[in-house]
């Protein structure tokens, strides 16, 4: 089986082709910065992104008529359970809706996938979107009526690496209690109970701070900041793109922060320690959600390449459960594997539709 996978990011588009679970071709297509600057609305980027992706496939000698299925990383959609879904008209509508996925370019990958699928009479899928929701009802309660916690996290990579960890343990994912820590530009810490993500902390909303996102903030100081003459849009942008380590050091690169620390920058060193400490605290919260019955902890994402950060986190939590490290991301392979599970009749494809 030949699977085409698409993962569209803010400035580039990742494209890969798998023969079953073997990666035959992979490329990160870089888009013209001038075109990106002109098309600030992601929907306006569709034409040149599509053209660039098709050019990359043609240059590599990939014939779309040989492809058996296409699977794209989803944009932000309505809450859904984990699984593989058909890219149907409603999924496309929500992927382009500014209230859901339209604020990010990921949904364009779904549009391109559906176009390719319809032209070549093959299925188009997405799986485990950011809005994957398996929270327990008790986890939704905040401390203020009218506000509920939402499930938004790195579901695609969390689920993929959880399955990889399960293979390491030679036990089905559905029989394990795991705590997953995704450390990238954004971060998330998740309690996986017998195959379901029952509790989460994602830096865009709560939990530990990340490279440019704030995580939890002191309530009174946050209220004072919001009422200090700031515009609502500016406040949201600040806490999503200019908070976290960026607010201290002016960089969103952990590699640069570590270089600063190595060169003797005490603040950079202190922030690395705090970053590790806060994520370790989140692991403790996830352990409580699992009644401290934890089979393993796994750490993944680009920052998992940092031995210093991994060792600092281990220092706090290794007495809780064995810690396994899987640096980088498994998103492209996860997309291919999700499609294969359906094509090989190992799981049923789901239909995107009703809100949970």
Buried (B, 14 or more C-beta within 10 A) or exposed (E): BBBBBBBBBEEBBBBBBBEEEEBEBBBEBEBEEEBBEEBEEBBEBBEBBBEBBBEBBEEEEBEBEEBBBBBBBBBBBBBBEBBBBBBBEBBBBBBBBEEBBBBBBBBBBBBBBBBBBEEBEBBBBBBBBBBBBBBEEEBEEEEEEEEEBBBBBBBBBBBBBBBBBBEEBEEEBEEBBBBBBBBBBBBBBBBBBEBBBBBBBBBBBBBBBBBBBBBBBEEEEBEEBEEEEEEEEEBEEBBBEBBBBBBBBEBBBBEBBBEBBEEEBEEBBEBBBBBBBBBBBBBBBBBEBBEEEBBBBBBBBBBBBBEBBBEBBBEBBEEBBEBBBBBEBBBBBBBBBBBBBBBEEEBEBBEBEEEE
